[in-house]
Amino acid sequence: MSRWQADLMLLVVVIIWGSTFITVKNALDWVGPFTFVAIRFWIAGGVLVLLWLLSRQPSSWPLWRHGLLAGLLLSGGYITQTIGLQSTSASKAGFITGMAVVIVPILAALLLRDPIGRAVKVGILLAVLGLALMTLRWPLERLTTGDLWVLACAFFFAIHIISIAHYAPRHSVLPFATIQLLTAALVASLMAWQMEANALVPPAVAYGALLFMGLVATALAFGLQVMAQRHTTATHAALLFALEPVFAALFAMGIGGEAMGGREWLGGALILAGMLGAELAPLLRRP
């Protein structure tokens, strides 16, 4: 698989995740956030377990160790984000979470010795400016405890992206993705049991959303992420993931009837320009 094909696969993942915001927003009217995340990951993990058994792909201790680590990082991101959203605004949370696009290349350079090219630096700057235009509102509110929780979320997601880039090439996609999602399901279940013990059984009205999130937005999307990150860098993955709020806004406008103002359109254009610049620069340098 070429890097272009891998990046295109990650773009499909981002489009899927961008389409889920309306689904999640509606489902959380009926289900607690930790319960929702737990069921979502159990559905995905259960499907992948069956596929793993049918494929008869081997297991190993390094596979379990690396899959468990990725699952803990993934669940850490969801847990800290959920806690943070209880005491900060959704707009600030969206911007702070999106700062993973900055954290990933810095950590990748330190931990994986991945160089940060000039085009990537410009792409990151444009993506951050675009995120600010799309998510922040002025005047800025003061820093809250929730903001710090969401910042921790950004670090969890950034390290998760790096761990996938580092470990996924060593293992088969299906077993690695399965262990990762089952670990996240277990951790989310423990949080749901501690914080939402009175609402662990979702109503029937939420079944459709849970199935979509489990099968498409989790099993399929995270499987594609693991597959794609075997063939591209963590920094490129982070830049592509910065497009998530752009697609979320487009789906909210097309399906949810929400309006996008000039700031949102400009912000989305900057993020897209940053991503395209980082992607096309290597081609333009070729003789």
Secondary structure, DSSP 8 states (H G I E B T S, - for coil): --HHHHHHHHHHHHHHHHTHHHHHHHHTTTS-HHHHHHHHHHHHHHHHHHHHHHHT----HHHHHHHHHHHHHHHHHHHHHHHHTTSS-HHHHHHHHHTHHHHHHHHHHHHS-----HHHHHHHHHHHHHHHHHH--SS-----HHHHHHHHHHHHHHHHHHHHHHHGGGS-HHHHHHHHHHHHHHHHHHHHHHH-GGG-S--GGGHHHHHHHHIIIIIIHHHHHHHHTTSS-HHHHHHHHTTHHHHHHHHHHHTS-----HHHHHHHHHHHHHHHHHHHHHHHT--
